[in-house]
Each structure stands twice: as structure tokens, then as C-alpha cells.
Amino acid sequence: MADPHVISALRAKRAEVAGLIDSLERLLAQHRADLMHLDGVLRLYQPDRDPEAIRPRQVRGRNRYFGRGELSRLCREAFRDAPGLLSVAELVAAVIAAKGFDAGDRVLRDRIDDLVKAALGPMRRSGSVEKVGQGRGVMWKLGNGSRNHYSI
């Protein structure tokens, strides 16, 4: 037989998860009702079109470390302050220093590493940064489009 405190903790956790599920189901039901009303209004204005044909848009959550556009701005500042090419690890270190985060926090460093890598893709497509090399030795530099697209 399990200890009473273990059973008590498990029961409390189960109650918490069940409450969360109930709350989310109510929220989902409200969103479905809202969608049904929107579809009805769309059918009034465009009876020949099916609202179901409208593709859902992906909702992206914000990360808790940076405001809108802040990470790409910090990366561009790191590039401008650097004498040459930067690796992702050097960019991460510069971002952590600029934000005043704990450089010894491995979990935070790994998360910011992922965020920097994700931010470099759109920055590359816009021309604000350029990728130099391939694989593990890839380096990054400011692109020609960076001066035209952004100002600090």
C-alpha cells in the first residue's frame, strides 16, 4: 500500500488536471460557437462560398524572454559590434550579455540558442544577414539588405 501522503498528492494533481481539462473544454466550446456565428455571417454576405474552405491560421505564441522584434534587433547589434563573422554560439553569448541573463544557466542558454537559430532564418531571407559556410562551422555576418531594412 502506498503512503497516504503520496496518495494525497496524486489525488490533488488529478483534481488539478481534471479542472484544467474542464476549463479548456469550456473555452473550446465557446470558440466553436464563435466560429459558427462567424460562418453564419459570412454565408449571409457570400452565400456562394463555403466558410469551411478558409484555411485556419496558425496562432504563434510569444516567448517570455524577448519582446516583438527584440531578438533580431539584439542579433543585428551584436553583428555591428563584432569585428568579423559570428557563430551562433557567439550570437547567443552576446544576446545573453545584452539582456543581463545568467550566462551559466545551461537551460536558458539552450533555449536562447534555439530562438537565435529560428530568428536567423527570416533575417537571412530578408537579406539582413548572410550565412557563410556550411554545417557545424557555419558563420554569420550582416547582409547588404540590413542597412536598408532596419534602423536602430
C-alpha positions as CSV (number, residue, x, y, z in Angstrom):
1,M,0.0,0.0,0.0
2,A,1.3,3.4,-0.9
3,D,2.0,6.1,1.7
4,P,-1.0,8.3,2.5
5,H,0.9,11.5,1.5
6,V,1.7,10.0,-1.9
7,I,-2.0,9.2,-2.5
8,S,-3.0,12.7,-1.3
9,A,-0.5,14.3,-3.7
10,L,-1.7,12.2,-6.6
11,R,-5.4,12.9,-5.9
12,A,-4.6,16.7,-5.7
13,K,-2.7,16.5,-9.0
14,R,-5.5,14.6,-10.6
15,A,-8.1,17.2,-9.4
16,E,-5.9,19.9,-10.9
17,V,-5.5,18.3,-14.3
18,A,-9.2,17.4,-14.4
19,G,-10.0,21.1,-13.6
20,L,-7.7,22.3,-16.4
21,I,-9.4,19.9,-18.9
22,D,-12.8,21.2,-17.9
23,S,-11.7,24.8,-18.3
24,L,-10.2,24.1,-21.7
25,E,-13.3,22.2,-22.9
26,R,-15.5,25.2,-21.9
27,L,-13.1,27.5,-23.8
28,L,-13.1,25.2,-26.8
29,A,-16.9,25.2,-26.8
30,Q,-17.0,29.0,-26.7
31,H,-14.6,29.2,-29.6
32,R,-16.7,26.7,-31.6
33,A,-19.8,28.8,-31.0
34,D,-18.0,32.0,-32.1
35,L,-16.8,30.2,-35.3
36,M,-20.3,29.0,-36.0
37,H,-21.6,32.6,-35.7
38,L,-18.8,34.0,-38.0
39,D,-19.6,31.3,-40.6
40,G,-23.3,32.3,-40.5
41,V,-22.5,36.0,-41.1
42,L,-20.1,35.0,-43.9
43,R,-22.8,32.9,-45.5
44,L,-25.2,36.0,-45.4
45,Y,-22.7,38.1,-47.3
46,Q,-21.3,35.4,-49.6
47,P,-23.9,32.6,-50.0
48,D,-21.9,31.1,-52.9
49,R,-18.8,30.5,-50.8
50,D,-18.2,27.9,-48.1
51,P,-16.6,29.3,-45.0
52,E,-15.1,25.8,-44.3
53,A,-12.8,26.5,-47.3
54,I,-11.0,29.2,-45.4
55,R,-7.8,27.7,-44.0
56,P,-7.1,28.1,-40.3
57,R,-4.3,30.4,-39.5
58,Q,-1.6,29.2,-37.1
59,V,-1.5,31.0,-33.8
60,R,2.0,31.6,-32.6
61,G,2.8,32.2,-29.0
62,R,5.3,34.8,-27.9
63,N,8.3,33.8,-26.0
64,R,8.8,35.1,-22.5
65,Y,12.4,36.3,-23.0
66,F,12.0,38.9,-25.8
67,G,9.5,41.4,-27.0
68,R,8.4,41.7,-30.5
69,G,11.4,42.1,-32.8
70,E,13.8,42.4,-29.9
71,L,15.8,39.3,-30.6
72,S,16.5,40.2,-34.2
73,R,17.5,43.7,-33.1
74,L,19.9,42.3,-30.5
75,C,21.4,40.0,-33.1
76,R,21.9,42.9,-35.5
77,E,23.5,44.9,-32.7
78,A,25.9,42.0,-32.0
79,F,26.9,41.8,-35.7
80,R,27.5,45.6,-35.8
81,D,29.7,45.4,-32.6
82,A,31.7,42.4,-33.9
83,P,34.9,42.8,-35.8
84,G,34.0,40.0,-38.2
85,L,31.9,36.9,-38.6
86,L,30.0,35.4,-35.7
87,S,28.9,31.9,-34.9
88,V,25.6,31.1,-33.4
89,A,27.3,30.5,-30.0
90,E,28.9,33.9,-30.1
91,L,25.5,35.5,-31.0
92,V,23.9,33.7,-28.1
93,A,26.6,34.9,-25.7
94,A,26.1,38.5,-27.0
95,V,22.3,38.3,-26.6
96,I,22.6,36.8,-23.1
97,A,25.0,39.6,-22.1
98,A,22.8,42.3,-23.7
99,K,19.8,41.1,-21.7
100,G,21.7,40.6,-18.5
101,F,20.8,36.9,-18.2
102,D,22.8,34.4,-16.2
103,A,25.4,33.1,-18.6
104,G,25.9,30.0,-16.5
105,D,22.2,28.8,-16.9
106,R,22.6,26.0,-19.4
107,V,18.8,25.5,-19.9
108,L,18.4,29.2,-20.7
109,R,21.4,29.2,-23.0
110,D,20.0,26.2,-24.9
111,R,16.6,27.9,-25.3
112,I,18.1,31.1,-26.5
113,D,20.3,29.1,-28.9
114,D,17.1,27.7,-30.4
115,L,15.5,31.1,-30.6
116,V,18.6,32.7,-32.3
117,K,18.7,29.9,-34.8
118,A,15.0,30.4,-35.5
119,A,15.5,34.2,-35.9
120,L,18.4,33.8,-38.3
121,G,16.2,32.2,-41.0
122,P,13.8,35.1,-41.6
123,M,16.7,37.5,-41.2
124,R,18.6,35.6,-43.9
125,R,15.5,35.6,-46.2
126,S,15.1,39.4,-45.8
127,G,18.8,39.9,-46.6
128,S,19.7,41.4,-43.3
129,V,22.2,38.6,-42.5
130,E,24.2,36.2,-44.7
131,K,25.3,32.7,-44.0
132,V,29.0,31.9,-44.6
133,G,29.9,28.2,-44.8
134,Q,28.0,25.0,-44.1
135,G,27.5,22.5,-41.3
136,R,28.9,22.9,-37.8
137,G,31.3,25.6,-38.9
138,V,28.8,28.0,-40.3
139,M,29.3,31.6,-39.5
140,W,27.1,34.6,-40.0
141,K,27.5,38.3,-41.0
142,L,25.4,41.3,-41.6
143,G,24.0,41.3,-45.1
144,N,23.7,44.1,-47.6
145,G,20.0,44.4,-47.0
146,S,20.4,45.1,-43.3
147,R,21.2,48.8,-43.8
148,N,18.1,49.3,-46.0
149,H,15.6,47.3,-43.9
150,Y,16.3,48.3,-40.3
151,S,17.5,51.2,-38.4
152,I,18.5,51.4,-34.7
